[in-house]
Amino acid sequence: MKRFTILFLLASGIAVIASSCRHEGVLPEQQISFSVDIMPIISSGCQHSGCHGTQNTSDFELLNYNDVMDHGDVKPGEPKSSKLYQTITGQGEEFMPAPPYPALTERNIKLIYIWIAQGAKDN
C-alpha cells in the first residue's frame, strides 16, 4: 500500500509540475491571417441580417480590415485593451454577437486574441 501511495504522489506531482509549466500567453509560431482566419469569423459571427453586414441596423459595418480595426478599436499587440476582444468575451460594455445569435466559439475567440497579440496585421 505504501508503494502505491508513493507512486500516486509522484505521478500527481509530475502532473502538477507539467501543468504549471504551460506558458500562458506564449503565442504560436504560426502567423494568424486576417483574410484566412479572422474575416471568416467576423463574417459568420457579426454580419447577420440587421447587424454589422451590408444591410445593417447598427451604427457601422464590419466588412473589411479597416472596418474591423476602426470600429473594433483594435489595439495591435494588446488584445485585452481592444474593444473587439472585450466585446466578444463579454468584458466590455456590451456582448456580441447579441442574442439570438450564438456566441463565438472558444477557438474563434482564441484566434482573434492571438491575431491581435501578433500585431493585428492585414494579411
C-alpha positions in Angstrom: 0.0 0.0 0.0 2.9 2.4 0.8 4.4 1.7 -2.6 1.1 2.6 -4.3 0.7 5.8 -2.3 4.3 6.9 -3.1 3.8 6.2 -6.8 0.5 8.0 -6.8 2.0 11.1 -5.1 4.9 11.0 -7.5 2.6 10.8 -10.5 0.4 13.6 -9.1 3.5 15.8 -8.5 4.7 15.2 -12.1 1.2 16.1 -13.4 1.2 19.3 -11.3 4.7 20.3 -12.5 3.8 19.6 -16.1 0.6 21.7 -15.9 2.4 24.5 -14.2 5.0 24.6 -17.0 2.4 25.7 -19.5 3.2 29.1 -20.7 0.0 31.1 -20.8 0.3 33.9 -23.3 3.0 32.3 -25.4 1.9 32.8 -29.0 2.1 30.0 -31.6 4.8 30.5 -34.2 2.2 30.2 -37.0 1.1 33.7 -38.1 -2.7 34.1 -37.9 -4.0 35.6 -41.2 -6.7 38.2 -41.2 -8.2 37.2 -44.6 -8.0 33.4 -43.9 -8.6 33.1 -40.2 -10.2 36.3 -38.8 -12.5 37.7 -41.6 -14.5 34.4 -41.9 -15.1 34.6 -38.1 -16.3 38.2 -38.4 -18.4 37.3 -41.4 -20.2 34.4 -39.8 -20.5 35.9 -36.3 -21.1 39.6 -36.9 -22.6 40.1 -40.4 -26.1 38.7 -39.6 -29.1 40.5 -41.1 -29.6 43.7 -39.2 -26.2 43.6 -37.5 -22.9 44.6 -39.0 -23.3 43.4 -42.6 -24.3 45.3 -45.7 -27.9 45.8 -44.6 -27.2 46.7 -41.1 -29.3 48.4 -38.5 -26.3 49.1 -36.3 -24.1 52.1 -36.3 -21.4 50.5 -38.5 -20.4 47.7 -40.9 -17.7 45.1 -40.4 -16.9 44.2 -44.0 -13.2 44.5 -44.2 -9.9 45.0 -42.3 -10.3 48.8 -41.9 -13.9 48.4 -40.6 -12.7 45.8 -38.0 -9.7 47.9 -36.9 -11.6 51.1 -36.7 -15.0 50.0 -35.2 -13.4 47.2 -33.2 -11.0 49.7 -31.7 -8.3 47.1 -32.2 -5.0 47.9 -30.5 -2.3 45.8 -32.2 -0.4 43.8 -29.7 -2.9 44.5 -26.9 -5.9 42.1 -27.2 -7.3 42.8 -23.7 -7.3 46.5 -24.4 -9.1 46.1 -27.8 -12.8 46.7 -27.9 -13.3 43.8 -30.3 -11.9 41.3 -27.9 -13.7 42.8 -24.9 -17.0 42.7 -26.8 -16.7 39.0 -27.9 -15.7 37.9 -24.4 -18.4 40.0 -22.6 -15.7 42.1 -20.8 -16.9 45.3 -22.5 -20.0 47.4 -22.3 -21.8 45.0 -24.5 -21.6 41.4 -25.6 -21.6 40.4 -29.2 -22.9 38.6 -31.1 -26.1 39.6 -29.4 -28.9 37.1 -28.8 -30.5 35.2 -30.5 -27.2 34.6 -32.4 -24.7 32.2 -30.8 -21.6 33.4 -29.1 -18.3 32.8 -30.8 -16.6 29.5 -30.0 -13.6 29.4 -27.7 -11.4 28.5 -30.6 -12.5 31.6 -32.6 -12.1 33.9 -29.6 -8.6 32.5 -29.1 -7.8 33.1 -32.8 -8.9 36.7 -32.6 -6.9 37.1 -29.4 -3.7 35.7 -31.0 -4.2 37.7 -34.2 -4.4 40.9 -32.1 -1.4 39.9 -30.0 0.6 39.2 -33.1 0.0 42.7 -34.2 -3.4 42.6 -35.9 -1.8 42.5 -39.4 -3.8 42.9 -42.6 -2.6 39.7 -44.1 
